[in-house]
């Protein structure tokens, strides 16, 4: 499976994903995860995050995503680095 990001594994529970400014918006698919997670942008960005049936929100604070909840990233105009921590 081809993914729209580069991933760096930090530990068993944490990764950093880099999404290029060249990623196509249609590559950023609605999806859900099999575990609870907290995501956080590593730098200021105009990318946004959206839960299903909600308005997009800024990536200016940690966001908790519960297992099985549909969500997506919405592309901004520069690269974004997202830290993802799995909640165990």
N, C-alpha and C positions, 0 to 999 in steps of 0.2 A: 504494500500500500504506500503510495506517495503522499507525503504530508507537506503542508505549506510552511514549514518552519524547520530551523535547525535546533537540535536539542542537546543540551549538556546535562548529564546526570551528576547531581551534587551528592546525593545520598539515596538510600532506598525510598525515602519519602519526599525528596525534593529534586526538581529539575528546573532548568532555565530554558525557555524557548524564545528564539529570536525569529520574528516575522519581518521580512524585508519590506521596504517601501515598494518593491516591485511585485509583491504578491497580488494576484488577481482577487478581487472581492468575491467572486463566485467560488473560490477555493476555501473560503472561510465559512464552512457549513454549520448549520444547526446540528447540535449533537448533545449527548448526555454521557456522563461518566459512571463508572461502576463503584466509585468511592467518593466520600465527601472530600472537598478540596478547598483550599484558600489560594486565590491568585492575587498577584500584586505586580504592577508595572515597576520596573527598576529605574525608570526615569520619567520625567514629565512627557506627556504624549497627548495627541488629540484622537487617538484610537478610543473606541468606546466598547462597552460590554452590554449585552442584552439578554435578559431572561425572557422566556416565552411569555407572550401576552403582557409585556411590560415595556415601558419606554427605555431607550438606551441610557446608560449612565457612564459618567467619566471614570477613567481608570486612575483616580487620584487617591485611592485608599484601598486597603485589602478588601476583597469580596469573597464571601463564603458561598460555595456552591454545594448544595446537597446532592447526594447520590440520586441518579435518575431524573434530575431536573434539566429540561431542555434549555440550551443557551448558545451564544455565539459571540465572537469578536467582530467588531465593525472596523474596517480599515481606516487608518488616518493617512497623513501625508508623509510620514517618515518611518523609519525602522522602529519597532517596539520590542523590548525584552520583557518577558513575563516570567516571574518566579511562581512556580506551582508547588504547593506543599500539600501532600496527601494527609488527611486527618485520620489517624488510626485510633 
